[in-house]
Amino acid sequence: MPSFQFSRRTVLTSAGVAALALAGCSDADPLGTADPGQDPDTTDDASEPAAGGPIRVGSAGFTENEIIAEVYAQALEEAGYTVERNMQIGARDIYYGALTDGSVDIVPEYSGNLLQFLDPEATAAEPDAIISALEEAVPEGLRVLDPAKAENKDSWCVTSEFSETNGITSLADLAGFEGTLRVAGNPELAERPYGPPGLTEIYGVPAESIEFTPIDDGGGPLTVQALVAGDVDMADIYTTTPAISDEGLVVLEDPENMIIAQNVVPLASDAFPVDAEGIIDAVNIALTTEDLIAMNARNQGDEKASPATIATDWLTEKGLLGG
């Protein structure tokens, strides 16, 4: 696991954290989009919460992110804050727009992808370097809080049968694959530096031999089903997806580090109270990659638990709720 120098807020001294230790759906329309460089000062002042108003917690449009956001929300409520939830907003450009227009105050993010969204020319790849670059890249009106050790990276996966039949265990092996390489992932992956462009530029897979199928479920069940059924040869699946283990999928090695670090990092607007930052820090200090995998697993199957239940149980287990 990466090791961070939590230089800004690891000493949890805020009044909000003290309240957390002592303590035993929004109607806003987030559908506007925003460019990363948009000046938040141009948004409508009426959308900004009054002092002492509710903290508006949002999430991206997939379950893991909603679970993390729900953990943030419940931890804030435990500390005495009023919280409004705006979950499952959608893709990054949509919830980024919600942050800049004041629809939400904080969203769980993933460090590497966020950096590449804000600065497509960024070259940082290691966890600490990415966080440093993010602090420079976020525009006025937004800020990143301290990251978690928990990480959820994109990964290119194949079935064990495909791996054994073609002798492919690494992305570096793909250059020797004969025929059309059928790949699947989120629609935006088509232009991402670790998507088909990276397979060509970094690993030498001819662009004309790549057939990309967009599947808009965040590397979820539909993507896994397409891979397991043989409809595609390779799929982009997040590393905290339980199906990787359940289906015996092979995560291809990435010797050139095409896919950069993706630690959970909160992205907040200036409307998010400074004295509540320690509450989120306490959550992120406790959150591990193994926790994410376990929480995702609980949200699957016939008896799947809701994000709210999963969040409550995790916070209780970590001593951050009901103490």
C-alpha positions as CSV (number, residue, x, y, z in Angstrom):
1,M,0.0,0.0,0.0
2,P,1.2,3.5,-0.7
3,S,2.5,5.5,2.3
4,F,1.4,9.1,2.5
5,Q,2.9,12.0,4.4
6,F,-0.4,13.3,5.9
7,S,1.1,16.8,6.4
8,R,-1.9,19.0,6.6
9,R,-4.6,17.5,8.9
10,T,-3.5,14.2,10.4
11,V,-3.6,15.6,13.9
12,L,-7.3,15.6,14.3
13,T,-7.9,18.6,16.5
14,S,-11.0,20.2,14.9
15,A,-14.2,20.6,16.9
16,G,-15.9,18.4,14.4
17,V,-13.5,15.5,15.2
18,A,-14.0,16.0,18.9
19,A,-17.7,15.7,18.4
20,L,-17.2,12.5,16.3
21,A,-15.2,11.0,19.1
22,L,-17.7,11.9,21.8
23,A,-20.8,10.8,19.8
24,G,-21.8,7.2,20.7
25,C,-32.0,13.2,-1.2
26,S,-31.1,16.5,-2.3
27,D,-33.5,18.2,-4.7
28,A,-30.7,20.2,-6.4
29,D,-30.3,19.6,-10.1
30,P,-26.6,18.6,-10.8
31,L,-27.1,17.9,-14.5
32,G,-25.1,21.0,-15.7
33,T,-21.6,20.2,-16.8
34,A,-18.5,22.3,-16.2
35,D,-15.0,22.7,-17.8
36,P,-12.2,21.9,-15.3
37,G,-11.1,25.6,-15.6
38,Q,-14.5,27.1,-15.0
39,D,-14.3,29.9,-12.4
40,P,-16.6,29.0,-9.5
41,D,-17.1,32.7,-8.8
42,T,-19.3,32.9,-11.9
43,T,-21.9,30.6,-10.4
44,D,-25.1,31.8,-8.8
45,D,-24.5,33.0,-5.3
46,A,-28.0,31.8,-4.4
47,S,-26.7,28.2,-4.7
48,E,-24.2,28.6,-1.9
49,P,-25.3,27.4,1.5
50,A,-25.8,29.8,4.3
51,A,-23.4,29.7,7.2
52,G,-24.3,26.7,9.4
53,G,-26.5,25.2,6.6
54,P,-26.4,21.5,5.5
55,I,-23.4,19.9,4.0
56,R,-24.3,18.5,0.6
57,V,-22.6,15.2,0.0
58,G,-22.6,13.8,-3.6
59,S,-21.3,10.7,-5.4
60,A,-20.4,9.5,-8.8
61,G,-22.8,7.2,-10.6
62,F,-21.5,3.8,-9.3
63,T,-22.0,1.9,-6.1
64,E,-18.6,2.0,-4.5
65,N,-18.4,5.8,-4.8
66,E,-21.9,6.0,-3.3
67,I,-20.8,3.8,-0.4
68,I,-17.8,6.0,0.3
69,A,-20.0,9.1,0.1
70,E,-22.5,7.6,2.5
71,V,-19.6,6.9,4.9
72,Y,-18.7,10.6,4.7
73,A,-22.3,11.6,5.2
74,Q,-22.9,9.4,8.3
75,A,-19.6,10.4,9.9
76,L,-20.5,14.1,9.4
77,E,-24.0,13.4,10.9
78,E,-22.4,11.6,13.9
79,A,-20.4,14.7,14.5
80,G,-23.5,16.9,14.6
81,Y,-23.6,18.3,11.0
82,T,-26.8,18.3,9.0
83,V,-26.3,16.5,5.7
84,E,-28.1,16.5,2.4
85,R,-27.4,13.6,0.0
86,N,-27.1,13.8,-3.8
87,M,-26.0,10.3,-4.8
88,Q,-25.4,8.7,-8.1
89,I,-25.0,12.0,-9.9
90,G,-23.3,10.5,-12.9
91,A,-19.9,10.7,-14.6
92,R,-17.0,13.0,-13.6
93,D,-17.9,16.0,-15.8
94,I,-21.4,16.0,-14.3
95,Y,-20.5,15.8,-10.6
96,Y,-17.6,18.2,-11.2
97,G,-20.2,20.6,-12.5
98,A,-22.3,20.0,-9.4
99,L,-19.3,21.0,-7.2
100,T,-18.6,24.2,-9.2
101,D,-22.3,25.3,-9.4
102,G,-22.9,24.6,-5.7
103,S,-25.2,21.6,-6.0
104,V,-22.8,19.6,-3.8
105,D,-20.0,20.4,-1.4
106,I,-17.9,17.2,-1.3
107,V,-17.5,14.1,-3.5
108,P,-15.2,11.1,-3.1
109,E,-12.7,11.1,-6.0
110,Y,-9.8,9.0,-7.3
111,S,-6.5,10.8,-7.4
112,G,-5.0,9.8,-10.8
113,N,-8.1,10.0,-12.9
114,L,-9.0,13.4,-11.3
115,L,-5.5,14.7,-12.0
116,Q,-5.7,13.6,-15.7
117,F,-9.2,15.2,-15.9
118,L,-7.9,18.6,-14.5
119,D,-4.6,18.5,-16.3
120,P,-4.3,16.1,-19.3
121,E,-0.6,16.9,-19.6
122,A,0.2,15.9,-16.0
123,T,3.0,13.3,-15.7
124,A,2.8,12.4,-12.0
125,A,2.3,8.7,-11.4
126,E,3.2,7.9,-7.8
127,P,0.6,8.6,-5.0
128,D,2.3,11.5,-3.2
129,A,3.3,13.1,-6.5
130,I,-0.2,12.9,-7.8
131,I,-1.6,14.5,-4.6
132,S,0.9,17.4,-4.9
133,A,0.0,17.9,-8.5
134,L,-3.7,17.9,-7.7
135,E,-3.2,20.6,-5.1
136,E,-1.8,22.7,-7.9
137,A,-4.3,21.7,-10.5
138,V,-7.6,22.3,-8.7
139,P,-9.1,25.7,-9.7
140,E,-10.0,28.4,-7.2
141,G,-13.1,27.4,-5.3
142,L,-12.2,23.7,-5.0
143,R,-9.7,21.8,-2.8
144,V,-8.6,18.3,-2.3
145,L,-8.5,16.9,1.3
146,D,-6.0,14.2,2.5
147,P,-6.2,11.0,0.6
148,A,-6.9,7.5,1.9
149,K,-4.5,4.6,1.6
150,A,-7.4,2.8,-0.1
151,E,-7.0,2.6,-3.8
152,N,-9.2,1.5,-6.7
153,K,-7.4,1.5,-10.0
154,D,-8.5,0.7,-13.4
155,S,-7.1,-2.6,-14.6
156,W,-7.2,-4.5,-17.9
157,C,-8.5,-8.0,-17.3
158,V,-8.9,-11.1,-19.4
159,T,-10.3,-14.6,-18.6
160,S,-7.9,-17.3,-17.5
161,E,-8.8,-19.2,-20.7
162,F,-7.8,-16.3,-22.9
163,S,-4.6,-15.8,-20.9
164,E,-3.6,-19.4,-21.1
165,T,-4.6,-19.9,-24.8
166,N,-2.7,-16.8,-26.0
167,G,0.1,-16.7,-23.5
168,I,-0.9,-13.3,-22.3
169,T,-0.3,-12.2,-18.7
170,S,1.0,-8.7,-19.3
171,L,-0.1,-5.7,-21.4
172,A,3.4,-6.0,-22.9
173,D,2.3,-9.3,-24.4
174,L,-0.6,-7.8,-26.4
175,A,1.7,-6.5,-29.2
176,G,2.1,-10.0,-30.3
177,F,-1.6,-10.9,-30.3
178,E,-2.8,-11.7,-33.8
179,G,-6.2,-10.6,-35.1
180,T,-8.7,-8.1,-33.7
181,L,-8.4,-7.3,-30.0
182,R,-11.9,-6.7,-28.7
183,V,-11.9,-4.5,-25.6
184,A,-14.6,-3.0,-23.4
185,G,-14.9,-0.3,-20.8
186,N,-16.7,3.0,-19.9
187,P,-17.4,5.2,-23.0
188,E,-14.8,7.8,-21.8
189,L,-12.1,5.1,-21.8
190,A,-11.9,5.5,-25.6
191,E,-9.9,8.7,-25.1
192,R,-8.2,8.0,-21.8
193,P,-4.4,7.7,-21.8
194,Y,-4.7,4.2,-20.3
195,G,-7.4,3.2,-22.8
196,P,-6.9,2.2,-26.4
197,P,-4.6,5.2,-27.0
198,G,-2.2,4.0,-24.3
199,L,-2.4,0.4,-25.6
200,T,-1.1,1.7,-28.9
201,E,1.3,4.4,-27.8
202,I,2.8,2.6,-24.8
203,Y,2.4,-1.1,-25.6
204,G,2.5,-1.2,-29.4
205,V,-0.9,-2.6,-30.1
206,P,-1.8,-1.4,-33.6
207,A,-4.7,1.0,-33.4
208,E,-6.5,-0.6,-36.3
209,S,-6.5,-4.0,-34.5
210,I,-8.4,-2.6,-31.5
211,E,-12.2,-2.9,-31.5
212,F,-13.6,-0.9,-28.6
213,T,-17.0,-1.6,-27.2
214,P,-18.4,1.0,-24.7
215,I,-20.3,-0.4,-21.7
216,D,-21.5,2.3,-19.4
217,D,-21.6,0.5,-16.0
218,G,-18.3,1.5,-14.4
219,G,-16.7,-1.8,-15.1
220,G,-19.6,-3.5,-13.3
221,P,-21.8,-6.6,-14.0
222,L,-22.4,-5.9,-17.7
223,T,-18.7,-5.4,-18.4
224,V,-17.8,-8.6,-16.5
225,Q,-20.6,-10.5,-18.2
226,A,-19.3,-9.4,-21.7
227,L,-15.9,-10.6,-20.8
228,V,-16.9,-13.9,-19.2
229,A,-19.3,-14.7,-22.0
230,G,-16.5,-14.1,-24.6
231,D,-18.1,-11.1,-26.3
232,V,-14.9,-9.2,-25.7
233,D,-11.3,-10.3,-25.1
234,M,-10.3,-7.8,-22.5
235,A,-12.1,-5.4,-20.2
236,D,-11.3,-2.4,-18.0
237,I,-12.5,-3.4,-14.5
238,Y,-11.7,-1.7,-11.3
239,T,-9.3,-3.5,-9.0
240,T,-11.8,-3.5,-6.0
241,T,-14.4,-5.5,-8.0
242,P,-15.1,-8.8,-6.3
243,A,-15.8,-10.4,-9.7
244,I,-12.1,-10.4,-10.4
245,S,-11.6,-13.1,-7.8
246,D,-15.0,-14.7,-8.1
247,E,-14.7,-15.3,-11.9
248,G,-11.0,-16.1,-11.8
249,L,-10.1,-13.2,-14.0
250,V,-6.4,-12.4,-14.8
251,V,-5.3,-8.8,-14.2
252,L,-2.7,-8.1,-16.8
253,E,0.6,-6.7,-15.5
254,D,1.4,-3.1,-16.4
255,P,5.2,-3.0,-16.5
256,E,5.2,0.6,-18.0
257,N,2.8,1.9,-15.3
258,M,0.4,3.1,-17.9
259,I,-2.3,3.1,-15.2
260,I,-1.3,5.6,-12.5
261,A,-2.2,5.5,-8.8
262,Q,-5.9,6.0,-7.9
263,N,-6.2,6.6,-4.2
264,V,-9.5,7.7,-2.8
265,V,-9.3,11.5,-2.3
266,P,-12.2,13.9,-1.3
267,L,-12.8,16.8,-3.6
268,A,-14.5,19.6,-1.8
269,S,-15.7,23.1,-2.7
270,D,-15.0,26.1,-0.5
271,A,-18.5,25.8,0.8
272,F,-17.4,22.6,2.7
273,P,-16.6,23.7,6.3
274,V,-12.9,23.7,7.2
275,D,-13.8,22.5,10.7
276,A,-15.3,19.4,9.2
277,E,-12.2,18.3,7.3
278,G,-10.9,16.3,10.3
279,I,-14.1,14.2,10.2
280,I,-13.3,13.1,6.6
281,D,-9.6,12.7,7.5
282,A,-10.6,10.2,10.2
283,V,-12.5,8.2,7.7
284,N,-9.7,8.2,5.1
285,I,-7.1,7.2,7.7
286,A,-9.2,4.1,8.5
287,L,-10.2,3.2,4.9
288,T,-8.2,0.4,3.1
289,T,-8.4,-1.2,-0.3
290,E,-9.5,-4.4,1.4
291,D,-12.3,-2.5,3.0
292,L,-13.5,-1.4,-0.4
293,I,-13.4,-4.9,-1.8
294,A,-15.4,-6.2,1.2
295,M,-17.9,-3.4,1.0
296,N,-18.4,-3.9,-2.7
297,A,-19.0,-7.6,-2.1
298,R,-21.7,-6.9,0.4
299,N,-23.6,-4.9,-2.3
300,Q,-23.9,-7.9,-4.6
301,G,-26.2,-11.0,-4.8
302,D,-29.7,-11.6,-3.7
303,E,-29.1,-10.4,-0.2
304,K,-27.1,-7.4,-1.0
305,A,-26.9,-4.6,1.6
306,S,-27.7,-1.0,0.8
307,P,-24.9,1.6,0.7
308,A,-26.3,3.1,3.9
309,T,-26.2,-0.2,5.8
310,I,-22.7,-1.0,4.5
311,A,-21.5,2.5,5.6
312,T,-23.1,2.2,9.1
313,D,-21.5,-1.2,9.6
314,W,-18.1,-0.1,8.5
315,L,-18.1,3.0,10.6
316,T,-19.2,1.0,13.7
317,E,-16.5,-1.6,13.1
318,K,-13.9,1.2,12.9
319,G,-15.1,2.8,16.1
320,L,-16.3,5.9,14.3
321,L,-20.0,5.5,14.9
322,G,-22.0,4.9,18.0
323,G,-19.1,5.1,20.4
